[in-house]
């Protein structure tokens, strides 16, 4: 059994961290992860006309944020009509999988922070 006791003097500081600094840090981390993911995706995007690649820049600029007391959600959407065909392929074109590969890399990067040795 593990019993942890905290001095009452530390309680206000814990509340301060919980209510201000941790949510701000979570929001910064979420923004940085979205930026990293979109940049990696953009860099993998094949360039023929540049339209789909520019769509990732727009997704970054127009990203939406949803904040609550316990979560921060950011969304960036490439609205180029054929982006799904590039990502997943078609019967005549192999998938590029730029977003899926970028997400896999970012997930691995995040996992390193939470590994216990």
SULKAJO-V627807 format. One record per pair of residues at least 6 apart in sequence whose C-alpha atoms are under 7 Angstrom apart, sorted by the first residue. I is the first residue (numbers start at 1). GAP is how many residues later the second one is. If there is no record, write none. Layout:
I,GAP  I,GAP
This chain:
26,46  27,45  30,42  30,44  35,25  37,65  37,66  37,69  38,18  38,22  40,62  41,57  41,58  41,61  42,11  42,14  44,54  45,8  45,53  47,6  52,28  52,31  55,23  55,24  55,25  56,22  59,17  59,18  59,19  60,16  62,14  63,11  63,12  63,13  64,10  64,11  64,12  65,8  65,9  65,10  66,6  66,7  66,8  67,6  86,9  86,10  87,8  87,9  87,10  87,11  87,12  88,7  88,8  88,9  89,6  89,7
